[in-house]
């Protein structure tokens, strides 16, 4: 197998590092968290005691 020059290893490292950083940044900013709204609020329980 032919050996690669060090400059090409450096460019490959920089390329994949930048690709990884861009992917992480896009994932961070494109993720939208939509909280679930509680449609049925808990009703207060009133105990009616029948003795």
C-alpha positions in Angstrom: 0.0 0.0 0.0 1.4 3.4 -0.8 2.2 5.7 2.1 0.5 9.1 2.4 2.4 12.3 2.9 2.0 13.9 6.3 0.2 16.9 4.8 -2.6 14.7 3.5 -3.0 13.2 7.0 -3.2 16.7 8.4 -5.8 17.8 5.9 -7.9 14.6 6.5 -7.7 15.2 10.2 -8.8 18.8 9.8 -11.5 17.9 7.4 -13.1 15.3 9.6 -12.7 17.4 12.7 -14.5 20.3 11.0 -17.2 18.0 9.8 -17.7 16.6 13.3 -17.8 20.1 14.8 -20.3 21.3 12.2 -22.5 18.3 12.7 -22.5 18.8 16.5 -23.3 22.5 16.2 -26.1 21.9 13.7 -27.5 19.2 15.9 -27.4 21.6 18.9 -29.1 24.5 17.2 -31.6 22.6 15.1 -33.0 20.5 18.0 -36.3 21.9 19.2 -37.7 20.7 22.5 -41.5 21.0 22.7 -42.6 20.5 26.2 -45.8 18.5 26.7 -48.6 20.7 27.9 -50.8 19.2 30.5 -54.3 19.3 29.0 -55.9 17.8 32.1 -54.8 19.7 35.1 -55.2 17.8 38.3 -58.4 18.6 40.1 -58.4 19.1 43.8 -59.8 16.1 45.5 -62.6 17.0 47.9 -63.4 14.3 50.3 -67.0 14.1 51.2 -67.3 12.1 54.4 -70.6 10.4 54.9 -70.9 9.0 58.5 
